[in-house]
Amino acid sequence: MLGNSGTGLITCLDTDASGTLFGIDLFSGDVLLLDKVTGAPTTISTAITGFQGLGIDAATGAFFGSNTDDESLYLIDVGDRKSVV
């Protein structure tokens, strides 16, 4: 256990190529950078709600999310705060 993240329900986690831990809050859609020692979150973007899977491409750094609300795979643009099918 990392500790209390202080956010809602983080339903998916992954690390990038450098080992940085990220997650997505199911209800807010916040894309979070998570401190591996304390569990403290930093919101880096906001996507749509309903993500229950996260994958980060190690070669490109692209974020992919699977959404159970509409059963779709999304490319999550963490720089522009938007999600596209």
C-alpha positions in Angstrom: 0.0 0.0 0.0 1.3 3.4 -1.0 -0.9 5.4 1.3 -4.0 7.6 1.0 -4.0 9.3 -2.4 -6.6 11.8 -1.2 -8.5 11.4 -4.4 -11.5 9.3 -5.4 -11.2 5.8 -6.8 -8.1 5.2 -8.9 -9.0 2.2 -11.0 -6.0 1.9 -13.3 -2.2 2.3 -12.9 0.8 2.1 -15.2 4.4 3.4 -15.3 6.2 5.1 -18.1 9.6 4.1 -19.4 11.3 6.0 -16.6 9.3 4.3 -13.9 7.0 7.2 -13.0 3.7 6.0 -11.7 0.4 7.3 -13.2 -3.3 6.5 -12.6 -6.8 7.6 -13.6 -9.6 8.4 -11.2 -12.7 6.6 -12.3 -15.2 9.2 -11.3 -13.4 12.5 -12.0 -11.4 11.4 -15.1 -8.3 13.0 -13.5 -5.0 11.7 -14.9 -2.7 11.5 -12.0 1.1 11.4 -11.4 1.4 9.4 -8.2 4.3 9.7 -5.7 5.5 6.1 -5.1 6.5 6.8 -1.5 3.5 8.7 -0.2 0.7 8.0 -2.7 0.2 11.8 -3.1 -1.4 12.6 -6.5 -0.6 15.5 -8.9 -3.3 16.0 -11.6 -1.6 16.3 -15.0 -4.7 16.2 -17.2 -8.4 15.5 -17.1 -10.0 13.0 -19.4 -13.5 11.6 -19.5 -14.8 9.4 -16.6 -15.1 5.6 -16.7 -11.5 4.5 -17.4 -10.6 1.1 -15.8 -7.5 0.3 -17.8 -4.3 2.3 -18.5 -1.4 1.5 -20.7 1.6 3.7 -21.5 3.6 3.0 -24.6 7.2 2.8 -23.5 8.6 3.9 -26.8 6.4 6.9 -27.5 5.0 7.8 -24.0 1.5 7.7 -25.4 -1.3 7.1 -22.8 -4.1 4.6 -23.7 -7.1 4.0 -21.7 -9.9 1.4 -21.8 -13.3 2.8 -20.9 -16.0 0.6 -19.5 -18.8 3.2 -19.9 -18.7 2.9 -23.7 -16.4 -0.2 -24.2 -13.8 1.8 -26.2 -10.1 2.3 -26.3 -8.9 5.9 -26.1 -5.7 7.7 -26.8 -5.4 10.2 -23.9 -3.7 13.5 -24.7 -2.2 14.4 -21.4 -0.9 17.7 -22.8 -4.1 19.1 -24.3 -6.5 17.7 -21.6 -8.7 15.8 -24.1 -9.5 12.2 -25.0 -10.2 10.9 -28.5 -11.6 7.5 -29.7 
